[in-house]
Amino acid sequence: MAITVGELFVALMLIALALLASNALLARSSRLRKLFLPSSVIGGLLLLLLGPEGLGQFATLPYDDPAGLFPAFAYDSWAALPGLLINVVFAALFIGRPIPGLRTIWFRAGPQVVVGQTMAWGQYVVGLTLALLVLAPLFGMNPMAGALIEIGFEGGHGTAAGMAGTFADLGFEEGADLALGLATVGIVSGVLIGTVMINLAARRGVIKLEKKVERPQSQHAALAGTDEQQSDMPSTQDYAEFKKDLALEEDTADPLSLHIGLVGIAIGIGWLILNALQWIERQTWASDGGIEILAHVPLFPIAMIGGVIVQLCVTRFGLEPHVSSRTMARIAGTALDFTIVAALATLSLTALGAYFLPFLLLSLAGIGWCLFVLIVIAPRVIPENWFERGIGDFGQSMGVTVTGLLLMRMADPKNRSGAFESFGYKQLMFEPVVGGGLFTAASLPLIAQFGAPAILGLTLVLTVAWLAFGLLYFGRMVPDRGRGRWAGANKA
């Protein structure tokens, strides 16, 4: 049904009120704070509870067309928002952030790139194997379910919500709900299991915990730098960004509109690139009813490329003083908050209930693989401070970037290991491909066109290749300390 501007405005105000209520709950409930759940997840769950599949089944308000305790137009607006706002999140990913050379990135973050890539590609291997051997033959599920672990765990709520249209186009609509459910499981289990692992590492002497661990100030859940990573960086960088923001306020009439404009340009560039690629596809290999892949790829990963192009132009023309990474992070964080709330508010509990056992199997398989990489692979690949750095990759692979930052903050509050900087550099060689990047977006169309066995073979080769490279290249740099196993400390 057509939605008017006024109805969209009401829908957005309801999301804003849900975010306000979730922040109030966080302020009053110490138990909720200990879970470190983002306010957007809590707000989305509140609206879900009051929606047509929650309390709205038993009580409705006197609207002409109700959807639980809300008007139907609000519910319809929420269903459409994630696919739009996720473009803002990804377009702002690299704008305002200096893009260093590949040599610098590799020197600082190479081992974590290996660990992160192994985790991500391995999630496809584990998921597709499970789908082919168990989920498809026993539960009649679409083999595309094999991609849900990476989409939900590595990609997070934003990616899962943004790919809802792709799920629908390929005839696997329930996959979007399952991916959102997996993203929620990933965040909660990532924090809880990560906290347990940090305490075990401290008891075994792998790390030395500080007596006092500060709680991160930011509650934004984000993807690869769209959360406010600045709060986790040294205070000198915070101060420099603060002075930069003040200068922007003085020199520019409205710096917020300037940054929103840059995001709009990035999305426009991404839209042009995607449409050009789709046109080429239609004129070439798909002209006679051949394989179509790009036709099902959503805009958001290409908008990220548009953001990189915008940032390169900003650097080329010396416009860095006019672009603030903190302001860009706030734009992206706000868009992501609204994306997550809207996506969770329209989550289908019926779909989760119908596929509860497959959902449970996917969750356990994803968690098991991430733990295996952290405990077995990370100490054999990361030459020093393997746990402080590996726990960040574990947190991100289970939920979102902020989960990884939180666990690194808990394991190394004063950043003595340099894990925060390495983690940040690693994102530049990670996010463009997996974790919500190009392959994540193309994974469903690839499975639909080439079949799950072919994609399983491809991801298995990539997983083994990254693992072998890490063990043979970086593994030789690991000191002789039992390969960093739990039995020994990792500090000299």
C-alpha positions as CSV (number, residue, x, y, z in Angstrom):
1,M,0.0,0.0,0.0
2,A,1.1,3.6,-0.7
3,I,2.6,5.4,2.4
4,T,2.3,9.2,2.7
5,V,5.0,11.4,4.0
6,G,2.9,12.1,7.2
7,E,2.6,8.3,7.8
8,L,6.3,7.8,7.3
9,F,7.0,10.7,9.8
10,V,4.7,9.0,12.4
11,A,6.6,5.7,11.9
12,L,9.9,7.4,12.4
13,M,8.7,9.1,15.5
14,L,7.5,5.7,17.0
15,I,11.1,4.4,16.4
16,A,12.5,7.4,18.1
17,L,10.2,6.9,21.1
18,A,11.3,3.2,21.2
19,L,14.9,4.2,21.3
20,L,14.2,6.7,24.1
21,A,12.4,4.0,26.1
22,S,15.3,1.5,25.5
23,N,17.8,4.1,26.8
24,A,15.6,4.7,29.8
25,L,15.5,0.9,30.5
26,L,19.3,0.7,30.2
27,A,19.7,3.6,32.6
28,R,17.5,1.9,35.2
29,S,18.5,-1.8,34.7
30,S,21.9,-2.9,35.7
31,R,21.2,-6.4,34.4
32,L,20.5,-5.1,30.9
33,R,23.7,-3.0,31.0
34,K,25.7,-6.1,31.9
35,L,24.5,-7.7,28.6
36,F,25.9,-4.7,26.7
37,L,23.0,-4.9,24.3
38,P,22.7,-1.9,22.0
39,S,19.7,0.4,22.7
40,S,18.6,-0.2,19.1
41,V,18.2,-4.0,19.7
42,I,16.2,-3.4,22.9
43,G,14.0,-0.8,21.1
44,G,13.4,-3.2,18.3
45,L,12.4,-6.0,20.7
46,L,10.0,-3.6,22.5
47,L,8.2,-2.8,19.2
48,L,8.2,-6.5,18.3
49,L,6.6,-7.3,21.7
50,L,3.9,-4.7,21.1
51,G,3.4,-5.7,17.4
52,P,0.9,-8.1,15.7
53,E,2.9,-11.2,16.6
54,G,3.4,-10.2,20.2
55,L,0.9,-8.6,22.6
56,G,-0.9,-7.2,19.6
57,Q,-2.4,-10.7,19.1
58,F,-4.5,-10.2,22.3
59,A,-5.2,-6.4,22.2
60,T,-5.4,-3.8,19.5
61,L,-6.1,-0.1,19.5
62,P,-9.0,1.4,17.6
63,Y,-7.2,2.2,14.3
64,D,-8.9,1.8,11.0
65,D,-6.3,-0.7,10.0
66,P,-4.4,-1.9,13.1
67,A,-1.2,-4.0,13.3
68,G,-1.0,-5.0,16.9
69,L,-0.8,-1.9,19.0
70,F,0.3,0.2,16.0
71,P,-1.4,1.4,12.8
72,A,-0.7,-0.8,9.8
73,F,1.0,2.1,7.9
74,A,3.6,2.3,10.6
75,Y,4.3,-1.4,10.3
76,D,4.5,-1.2,6.6
77,S,6.9,1.8,6.8
78,W,9.2,-0.2,9.2
79,A,9.3,-3.1,6.8
80,A,10.6,-0.8,4.0
81,L,13.1,1.3,6.1
82,P,15.9,-1.2,6.5
83,G,16.6,-1.7,2.8
84,L,16.9,2.1,2.5
85,L,18.7,3.2,5.6
86,I,21.4,0.5,5.3
87,N,22.7,2.3,2.3
88,V,23.5,5.3,4.5
89,V,25.4,3.1,7.0
90,F,27.6,1.6,4.4
91,A,28.1,4.8,2.3
92,A,29.5,6.5,5.4
93,L,31.8,3.7,6.3
94,F,35.1,5.2,5.1
95,I,34.2,8.8,4.6
96,G,36.3,11.0,6.9
97,R,38.7,8.2,7.8
98,P,42.2,8.3,6.2
99,I,42.7,5.3,4.0
100,P,46.4,4.2,4.5
101,G,48.4,2.2,2.0
102,L,48.1,-1.5,1.7
103,R,51.7,-2.0,3.1
104,T,50.8,-0.1,6.3
105,I,47.6,-2.0,6.7
106,W,49.3,-5.3,6.1
107,F,52.2,-4.6,8.5
108,R,49.9,-3.7,11.4
109,A,46.9,-5.9,10.8
110,G,47.9,-8.8,8.6
111,P,47.5,-11.6,11.2
112,Q,44.1,-10.3,12.2
113,V,43.1,-10.1,8.5
114,V,43.9,-13.8,8.3
115,V,42.0,-14.7,11.4
116,G,39.0,-12.6,10.3
117,Q,38.9,-14.0,6.8
118,T,39.3,-17.6,8.1
119,M,36.3,-17.0,10.5
120,A,34.1,-15.5,7.8
121,W,34.8,-18.0,5.0
122,G,34.6,-20.8,7.5
123,Q,31.1,-19.7,8.5
124,Y,30.0,-20.4,4.9
125,V,31.7,-23.8,5.0
126,V,30.1,-24.8,8.2
127,G,26.7,-23.4,7.2
128,L,26.6,-24.9,3.7
129,T,27.8,-28.2,5.0
130,L,25.0,-28.2,7.6
131,A,22.5,-27.1,5.0
132,L,23.4,-29.8,2.5
133,L,23.7,-32.7,5.0
134,V,21.0,-31.9,7.5
135,L,18.8,-28.8,6.9
136,A,17.8,-29.5,3.3
137,P,17.3,-33.3,3.4
138,L,15.7,-33.5,6.9
139,F,13.8,-30.2,7.2
140,G,13.2,-29.3,3.6
141,M,15.0,-26.0,3.9
142,N,16.3,-24.0,1.0
143,P,20.1,-24.7,0.6
144,M,20.6,-20.9,0.8
145,A,20.2,-21.4,4.5
146,G,23.9,-22.2,4.5
147,A,24.7,-18.5,4.1
148,L,22.7,-17.4,7.1
149,I,25.5,-17.9,9.7
150,E,27.8,-15.4,7.9
151,I,24.9,-13.0,7.1
152,G,23.6,-13.0,10.6
153,F,26.7,-13.4,12.7
154,E,29.4,-11.6,10.6
155,G,27.1,-9.2,8.9
156,G,24.8,-8.4,11.9
157,H,21.3,-6.9,12.1
158,G,22.0,-4.2,9.5
159,T,23.2,-6.6,6.8
160,A,20.4,-9.1,7.5
161,A,17.8,-6.4,7.3
162,G,19.3,-4.8,4.2
163,M,19.2,-8.2,2.4
164,A,15.5,-8.8,3.0
165,G,14.7,-7.8,-0.5
166,T,17.2,-10.3,-1.9
167,F,15.8,-13.1,0.3
168,A,12.3,-12.3,-1.1
169,D,13.4,-12.0,-4.7
170,L,15.0,-15.5,-4.5
171,G,12.0,-17.1,-2.9
172,F,13.5,-17.6,0.6
173,E,11.6,-14.9,2.5
174,E,11.8,-16.7,5.9
175,G,15.6,-16.5,5.5
176,A,15.5,-12.8,6.4
177,D,13.8,-13.5,9.7
178,L,16.2,-16.3,10.5
179,A,19.2,-14.1,9.7
180,L,17.8,-11.4,12.1
181,G,17.3,-14.0,14.8
182,L,20.9,-15.3,14.3
183,A,22.2,-11.7,14.5
184,T,20.4,-11.4,17.9
185,V,21.8,-14.7,19.1
186,G,25.3,-13.7,17.9
187,I,25.3,-10.4,19.9
188,V,24.1,-11.9,23.1
189,S,26.2,-15.1,23.0
190,G,29.2,-13.1,21.7
191,V,29.2,-10.9,24.8
192,L,28.5,-13.7,27.3
193,I,30.9,-16.3,25.8
194,G,33.5,-13.6,25.2
195,T,33.4,-12.5,28.8
196,V,33.8,-16.1,30.0
197,M,36.7,-16.6,27.7
198,I,38.4,-13.5,29.0
199,N,38.1,-14.7,32.5
200,L,39.4,-18.1,31.6
201,A,42.4,-16.5,29.8
202,A,43.1,-14.4,32.9
203,R,43.0,-17.5,35.2
204,R,45.4,-19.4,32.9
205,G,47.8,-16.4,32.7
206,V,47.3,-15.8,29.0
207,I,46.3,-12.2,29.8
208,K,46.4,-10.0,32.9
209,L,43.2,-8.3,33.7
210,E,43.1,-4.8,35.1
211,K,41.2,-4.4,38.4
212,K,38.8,-1.9,36.9
213,V,37.3,-2.2,33.4
214,E,35.4,0.9,32.1
215,R,32.2,0.4,30.3
216,P,32.3,1.7,26.7
217,Q,30.4,5.0,26.4
218,S,28.9,4.2,23.0
219,Q,25.8,2.0,22.7
220,H,25.8,2.2,18.9
221,A,25.9,-1.2,17.3
222,A,27.7,-0.8,14.0
223,L,29.5,-2.4,11.1
224,A,33.2,-2.0,10.7
225,G,33.7,1.5,12.0
226,T,30.2,2.8,11.7
227,D,30.0,2.6,15.5
228,E,31.8,5.3,17.4
229,Q,35.2,3.6,17.5
230,Q,36.7,7.0,18.5
231,S,35.6,6.3,22.1
232,D,37.9,3.3,22.1
233,M,40.9,5.2,20.8
234,P,43.5,7.1,22.7
235,S,42.3,10.4,24.3
236,T,44.7,12.4,22.1
237,Q,42.8,11.3,19.0
238,D,39.5,12.1,20.7
239,Y,40.8,15.6,21.5
240,A,42.0,16.2,18.0
241,E,38.7,15.2,16.5
242,F,36.9,17.4,19.1
243,K,38.9,20.4,18.0
244,K,38.2,19.5,14.4
245,D,34.5,19.4,15.1
246,L,34.7,22.9,16.7
247,A,36.6,24.2,13.7
248,L,33.9,22.8,11.4
249,E,31.2,24.5,13.5
250,E,33.0,27.9,13.0
251,D,33.9,27.6,9.4
252,T,30.8,25.9,8.0
253,A,27.2,27.2,8.1
254,D,25.8,23.7,8.7
255,P,28.4,20.9,9.0
256,L,25.8,18.2,9.5
257,S,24.1,19.0,6.1
258,L,27.6,18.9,4.5
259,H,28.2,15.4,5.8
260,I,24.8,14.2,4.8
261,G,25.4,15.6,1.4
262,L,28.6,13.6,1.1
263,V,26.7,10.5,2.1
264,G,24.2,11.3,-0.6
265,I,26.9,11.6,-3.2
266,A,28.4,8.3,-2.2
267,I,25.0,6.5,-2.5
268,G,24.5,8.2,-5.9
269,I,27.9,7.0,-7.1
270,G,27.1,3.5,-5.8
271,W,23.7,3.5,-7.6
272,L,25.4,4.6,-10.9
273,I,28.0,1.8,-10.6
274,L,25.5,-0.8,-9.7
275,N,23.2,0.1,-12.5
276,A,26.1,0.2,-15.0
277,L,27.2,-3.3,-13.9
278,Q,23.6,-4.6,-14.1
279,W,23.3,-3.1,-17.6
280,I,26.6,-4.8,-18.6
281,E,25.3,-8.1,-17.2
282,R,22.0,-7.8,-19.2
283,Q,23.9,-7.0,-22.4
284,T,26.4,-9.9,-22.0
285,W,26.1,-13.2,-20.2
286,A,22.5,-12.7,-19.1
287,S,21.2,-11.5,-22.5
288,D,19.6,-14.8,-23.5
289,G,18.2,-15.9,-20.2
290,G,21.7,-16.7,-18.7
291,I,22.9,-16.4,-15.2
292,E,21.9,-13.2,-13.3
293,I,23.8,-12.3,-10.2
294,L,24.2,-8.6,-10.1
295,A,20.4,-8.2,-10.6
296,H,19.9,-9.5,-7.1
297,V,22.8,-7.6,-5.4
298,P,21.5,-4.9,-3.1
299,L,22.8,-1.3,-3.3
300,F,24.6,-1.1,0.1
301,P,27.9,-2.8,-0.7
302,I,28.3,-0.7,-3.8
303,A,27.4,2.4,-1.8
304,M,30.4,1.5,0.3
305,I,32.6,1.7,-2.8
306,G,31.0,5.1,-3.5
307,G,32.1,6.2,0.0
308,V,35.7,5.1,-0.7
309,I,35.6,7.1,-3.9
310,V,34.3,10.2,-2.1
311,Q,37.0,9.9,0.6
312,L,39.7,9.5,-2.1
313,C,38.4,12.8,-3.6
314,V,38.4,14.5,-0.3
315,T,42.0,13.5,0.3
316,R,43.0,14.3,-3.3
317,F,41.7,17.9,-3.1
318,G,42.8,18.5,0.5
319,L,39.3,18.8,2.0
320,E,40.1,16.7,5.1
321,P,39.7,19.6,7.5
322,H,36.1,19.9,6.4
323,V,35.1,16.3,7.0
324,S,34.8,14.9,10.5
325,S,34.8,11.1,11.1
326,R,32.9,11.7,14.4
327,T,30.1,13.5,12.6
328,M,30.0,10.8,9.9
329,A,30.0,8.1,12.6
330,R,26.9,9.8,14.2
331,I,25.1,9.9,10.9
332,A,25.8,6.2,10.3
333,G,25.1,5.3,13.9
334,T,21.7,7.0,13.8
335,A,20.8,5.4,10.5
336,L,21.9,2.0,11.8
337,D,19.8,2.4,15.0
338,F,16.7,3.1,13.0
339,T,17.5,0.2,10.6
340,I,17.9,-2.3,13.5
341,V,14.8,-1.1,15.3
342,A,12.6,-1.3,12.2
343,A,14.0,-4.7,11.2
344,L,13.4,-6.3,14.6
345,A,10.0,-4.7,14.9
346,T,8.9,-6.5,11.8
347,L,10.6,-9.8,12.6
348,S,8.4,-12.9,12.0
349,L,8.2,-14.9,15.1
350,T,6.1,-17.5,13.2
351,A,9.1,-18.1,10.9
352,L,11.4,-18.6,13.8
353,G,9.0,-21.0,15.4
354,A,8.5,-23.0,12.3
355,Y,12.3,-23.5,11.9
356,F,13.3,-23.5,15.5
357,L,15.5,-26.7,15.3
358,P,17.3,-25.6,12.1
359,F,17.7,-22.2,13.7
360,L,19.2,-23.8,16.8
361,L,21.6,-26.0,14.8
362,L,22.8,-23.0,12.8
363,S,23.4,-21.0,16.0
364,L,25.4,-23.8,17.7
365,A,27.4,-24.5,14.5
366,G,28.3,-20.8,14.1
367,I,29.3,-20.4,17.8
368,G,31.3,-23.6,17.7
369,W,33.3,-22.5,14.6
370,C,34.1,-19.0,16.0
371,L,35.3,-20.5,19.3
372,F,37.5,-23.0,17.4
373,V,39.2,-20.2,15.4
374,L,39.8,-18.2,18.6
375,I,41.2,-21.0,20.7
376,V,43.0,-23.1,18.1
377,I,43.8,-20.8,15.1
378,A,44.4,-17.4,16.5
379,P,47.4,-18.3,18.8
380,R,49.1,-20.0,15.8
381,V,48.7,-17.1,13.5
382,I,49.0,-13.9,15.6
383,P,52.6,-13.5,16.7
384,E,52.0,-11.5,19.8
385,N,49.1,-10.5,22.1
386,W,47.1,-13.2,20.3
387,F,44.2,-13.2,22.8
388,E,43.7,-9.4,23.1
389,R,43.7,-9.2,19.3
390,G,41.9,-12.4,18.5
391,I,39.0,-11.7,21.0
392,G,38.1,-8.7,18.9
393,D,37.8,-10.8,15.8
394,F,35.7,-13.3,17.8
395,G,33.4,-10.6,19.0
396,Q,32.9,-9.1,15.5
397,S,32.3,-12.5,13.9
398,M,29.6,-13.2,16.5
399,G,27.7,-9.9,16.2
400,V,29.0,-6.4,15.2
401,T,32.1,-4.3,15.4
402,V,31.2,-2.9,18.8
403,T,31.1,-6.4,20.3
404,G,34.7,-6.9,19.3
405,L,35.7,-3.5,20.6
406,L,33.9,-4.2,23.9
407,L,35.7,-7.5,24.4
408,M,39.1,-6.0,23.5
409,R,38.4,-3.2,26.0
410,M,37.6,-5.8,28.7
411,A,40.8,-7.9,27.9
412,D,43.1,-4.9,27.5
413,P,41.5,-1.7,28.9
414,K,44.6,0.5,28.4
415,N,45.3,-0.8,24.9
416,R,48.9,-1.9,25.8
417,S,48.7,-4.6,23.0
418,G,47.9,-2.1,20.2
419,A,44.9,-4.3,19.4
420,F,42.5,-1.4,18.7
421,E,44.7,0.1,16.0
422,S,45.3,-3.3,14.4
423,F,41.6,-4.1,14.5
424,G,40.8,-0.8,12.8
425,Y,43.3,-1.3,10.0
426,K,42.1,-4.8,9.5
427,Q,38.6,-3.6,8.7
428,L,39.8,-1.9,5.5
429,M,40.8,-5.3,4.1
430,F,37.9,-7.2,5.5
431,E,34.6,-5.3,5.2
432,P,34.6,-4.7,1.4
433,V,34.4,-8.4,0.8
434,V,32.7,-10.2,3.8
435,G,31.0,-9.2,7.0
436,G,28.3,-7.3,4.9
437,G,30.6,-6.7,1.9
438,L,30.4,-7.7,-1.7
439,F,30.5,-11.4,-1.3
440,T,28.0,-11.3,1.5
441,A,25.6,-9.5,-0.7
442,A,26.2,-11.8,-3.6
443,S,26.2,-15.1,-1.7
444,L,22.5,-15.8,-2.0
445,P,22.4,-15.1,-5.8
446,L,25.5,-17.2,-6.2
447,I,24.0,-20.1,-4.4
448,A,20.8,-19.8,-6.3
449,Q,22.6,-19.7,-9.7
450,F,25.5,-22.2,-9.1
451,G,24.1,-24.4,-6.4
452,A,25.2,-24.8,-2.7
453,P,27.8,-27.5,-3.5
454,A,29.7,-25.2,-5.9
455,I,29.8,-22.3,-3.4
456,L,30.7,-24.7,-0.6
457,G,33.7,-25.8,-2.7
458,L,34.7,-22.2,-3.4
459,T,34.5,-21.1,0.3
460,L,36.3,-24.2,1.4
461,V,39.2,-23.4,-0.9
462,L,39.3,-19.8,0.4
463,T,39.1,-20.9,4.0
464,V,42.0,-23.4,3.6
465,A,44.0,-20.9,1.5
466,W,43.7,-18.2,4.2
467,L,44.5,-20.7,7.0
468,A,47.5,-22.1,5.2
469,F,48.9,-18.7,4.4
470,G,48.4,-17.6,8.0
471,L,50.1,-20.7,9.4
472,L,53.0,-20.6,6.9
473,Y,53.6,-16.9,6.8
474,F,52.7,-15.4,10.2
475,G,52.8,-18.7,12.0
476,R,56.6,-18.8,11.7
477,M,56.8,-15.5,13.6
478,V,54.9,-17.0,16.6
479,P,57.4,-17.4,19.6
480,D,58.1,-20.8,20.9
481,R,55.5,-20.7,23.7
482,G,53.5,-23.8,22.9
483,R,51.9,-21.8,20.1
484,G,50.0,-19.7,22.6
485,R,47.9,-22.5,24.0
486,W,45.9,-21.9,27.1
487,A,48.6,-23.7,29.2
488,G,51.1,-20.7,28.9
489,A,51.1,-17.0,29.1
490,N,51.5,-14.9,26.0
491,K,53.5,-12.1,27.6
492,A,57.2,-12.0,27.8
